[in-house]
Amino acid sequence: MRLRTPLALLGAAVLVLLGPPLLTTGGGAETGTRIPGLRFVVPNTPGGGYDITARTAARNAEDAGLTPNIEVFNLPGAGGTVGLTRLVSEHGNGKLAMSMGLGVVGAVRSNDAPKTLADTTPIARLTEEQDVVVVAKDSPYRTVDDLIDAWKADPGKLPVGGGSAPGGPDHLAPMLMARAAGISPKDVNYVPFDGGGELLASILGNKVAFGVSGVGEYLDQIKSGELRLLAVTGPKRVDGLDAPTLREAGYDVNFTNWRGVVAPPGLSDAERDKLIRLIEALHDSPEWRRSLRENGWDDAFLTGDRFGAFLDAQDRRVVSVLKELGL
């Protein structure tokens, strides 16, 4: 016993010295952000803005050591309301979140959805970005004025495609653009697609005259020359892209989109706070900062109850704009 006791004490001391690093390896363990089994539902098709945002956030969170093996899966349909209904049905599930944005706010209204964002747990608004007005590389429209002139001549013959349902950002932006150009929004031939990924094929195939979508969704295609960028919808030019704002071109439009994260209803305070901590740590990470720059996204961070109040205000804004446009 006298020989074994010192050895046991030595072993215990070694465990004490080695134990803490083994238990706290990675930033997630240290900051309380680890949520094993976390899943992100994307309520539109692969390649759309919600998809790109969710997959970028998941990869950045993993690379930053905040939480491991985040699963991202797509559940498209009805402008995002199919995914929203699924999310709301997962009452109390603290390991599920949904990538979303203004498009879901509009889709809830236009589809008279049974579940709304008021039924979710608001986690965070992440980004804001401009929409882009784009045509295929072989389009006859070389400037936004070329496009507007043809559009005004016969609005119904120039279909415009957007990656959101009526009431979403890719619908509201061209409607505001039409009004600024003197075209009645009721005369616009808007063709909705379930995300920017679906829309892209129709623009490249000239099945729509032009498309409107988020800058981050089509940045690669614009830079490669597959798409010709005619204008951006926000208050300033996008760094690295050679295109005017609509306002610069003489059309009084100033419109931006945003994206965020919501979770199912019925979460405990601890589950809600842990999801918010994870997104806060992601927001502060160098990985996410780099992704903001690479995708042309503006930081628009807002969490918890403040994000909830923002969602309420956005719902009222969509209703107001649709009424204002006579839609």
Steps between C-alpha positions, in 0.01 A plus 500: 500500500783738577643444149168537317378814678770734359436357154129559534561855618737557209240366255233727646731799472569418135124478431443834668773658290397337173124486553393861450663544157345175380158608619515852362670451166354747247331833546155343525573323826650813649217734400206263553402499133522127426166356386569142385249389239406854392311513168421794271193476280519701177148584377596527132704312240880460494685804368256759634576770752372311804702196390822695449454679833430180695786302349743788544395547864528125570844474342627811679366381837672164456827656381496736800459202735165625633297183445560184295328338203208732426260334257343724235200366308261651246122494535370728222145592414248785498761774530644360822176431687536120468826523692344744744213261573750220563700721735195601702394133530830422677377659824773511765778373272808699598713326237317635197518845338391648169675737262247761383445860401263753352383246243339285767326805647347570159417135425304469825280787382467402134428132578277566801719249684359324808820570695680833520831627631315608816483125575880465503777588745704792354874440525685754285506717192837444333539690177361762270569507128396673183310336220653498154329550164660250260460364148670219308832581337340488153204721595429800273479722810839648574391770744215541744360775276489255207301261717262763637426637150400155375310425819296820477411428138328172589527393868316171452744378235804536724470244780711574807611210715561509873609246755214570740122476515283811457563727795863389528807712420551382143136588431486833683824632344387480134154628594657808658728524196198487266317770691808723490514451122135589453378142451194384694604215733178322401631477144827333599539137393674364810611136496581361849761232559576311819836662562779651293631158396183421303486851357854489364427235235208705367710815472786319324249330268328831420169367629461827691609837364684586819535381857517659842676324787754549778851611410656210694305242300634609160837651583694216335288507183533878473877489543536213250294686240211251486269774624505867406436728796288804411435659841482448875197592707658644814638838607857453376701313241631155593877490539666315213196512270465742211134598511304807613233511766147538365490843657820600317337384176204729564252260660401584856546158662692421818438139600698242698434145615603333827545147636490346844434196716192385690438191712194294597255626763502369856874514568620534856685820585823297516448353151412838350797670668739229381392543138543876535847452657599279209390759243667780699827307503462428127440871435822590683714237325758589232351223285163675485657842443682359200177348366323836529766659280510215247122492453439874491285479814461791743507425870152554647527315829201500734402232752217370715210728590636787291499271197145394592388864499670545163308201358171656612595827332598321179163327484326837522737641237418224250126554544545875459713474185266250335206731567696801378580317175139394458591133533 
